[in-house]
Amino acid sequence: MTIKAFVIGHPIAHSRSPLIHGTWLAEYGIDGAYEAIDVAPADLPAFFERLRSGEFAGGNVTIPHKEAVFDLCDSVDELARLIGAVNTLVVSDGKVHGTNSDYLGFLGNLDANAPGWSDGSDDALIIGAGGAARAVLVALRRRRGGKVHVLNRTLANAQALIAEIDGPFEAHGFDAFAELAPRTGLVVNTSAIGMHGSRFDWLDLSLLPKNALVTDIVYTPLITPLLAEARAAGLHIVDGLGMLLHQAVPGFAAWFGITPQVTPDLRARVEAALDRH
């Protein structure tokens, strides 16, 4: 019997998840299918009834449904509640369980591409205070010493975020970067700045230590203006594509029973697909 999984969103045609999971299904010879399904917000309750009927083993959730599915799941784990979003659904015995693998995607990407990144005790700096910042805060709290500074254009949003997630966190406006930079070993952009060629006009990367790591969760373009400037400054960079690849691993394992590997071949396939759009 074919095991079926999905990704839902609205719109959904841009998703690379079918390519990722389809590659793994073929590689491991699994009788399975993974499809992108456009589900409008008003149609979510009906889709969850399909899930409870046993049509799917589970699937992924993307924009704009990551928060809306909370109330539709039969259970949501503590991690997803802490992050404030669900991106993975697993169906068992007619019940839908929600979790979030974004923080594992973030950790897996840095572990693979910047080994030892979490060994130091220097500070980390997160740009942005939205849903992605939540997942990164959870990841850094688990793996890194030192303070984590959240910088956001609207200071109140950064303050609200760190009030909800307990940890060695501090909130700042963008103007704090110059003061914080000399003791910062990791910079993470979780904002949408970087897409469509947009760039930061207040970020002086020359103030960072020469061994600092700069990473961006934006992966279209693969090398954002931030990463290009960091590379030109001689800093180590990690692009955001690996986060997309690594966050897919736990769901595939739950639905299809095999823990897949993120390989150079898989990355090359997804990169090629990005280049075509």
Secondary structure as GFF3:
##gff-version 3
##sequence-region A 1 277
A	DSSP	beta_strand	3	9	.	.	.	ID=ss1
A	DSSP	alpha_helix	17	27	.	.	.	ID=ss2
A	DSSP	beta_strand	32	38	.	.	.	ID=ss3
A	DSSP	three_ten_helix	41	43	.	.	.	ID=ss4
A	DSSP	alpha_helix	44	52	.	.	.	ID=ss5
A	DSSP	beta_strand	58	61	.	.	.	ID=ss6
A	DSSP	three_ten_helix	68	72	.	.	.	ID=ss7
A	DSSP	beta_strand	75	76	.	.	.	ID=ss8
A	DSSP	alpha_helix	78	83	.	.	.	ID=ss9
A	DSSP	beta_strand	88	92	.	.	.	ID=ss10
A	DSSP	beta_strand	95	99	.	.	.	ID=ss11
A	DSSP	alpha_helix	102	113	.	.	.	ID=ss12
A	DSSP	beta_strand	123	127	.	.	.	ID=ss13
A	DSSP	alpha_helix	131	143	.	.	.	ID=ss14
A	DSSP	beta_strand	148	151	.	.	.	ID=ss15
A	DSSP	alpha_helix	155	164	.	.	.	ID=ss16
A	DSSP	beta_strand	169	172	.	.	.	ID=ss17
A	DSSP	three_ten_helix	174	176	.	.	.	ID=ss18
A	DSSP	alpha_helix	177	180	.	.	.	ID=ss19
A	DSSP	three_ten_helix	181	183	.	.	.	ID=ss20
A	DSSP	beta_strand	184	189	.	.	.	ID=ss21
A	DSSP	three_ten_helix	195	197	.	.	.	ID=ss22
A	DSSP	three_ten_helix	205	207	.	.	.	ID=ss23
A	DSSP	beta_strand	213	216	.	.	.	ID=ss24
A	DSSP	alpha_helix	225	232	.	.	.	ID=ss25
A	DSSP	beta_strand	236	238	.	.	.	ID=ss26
A	DSSP	alpha_helix	241	256	.	.	.	ID=ss27
A	DSSP	alpha_helix	264	275	.	.	.	ID=ss28
###
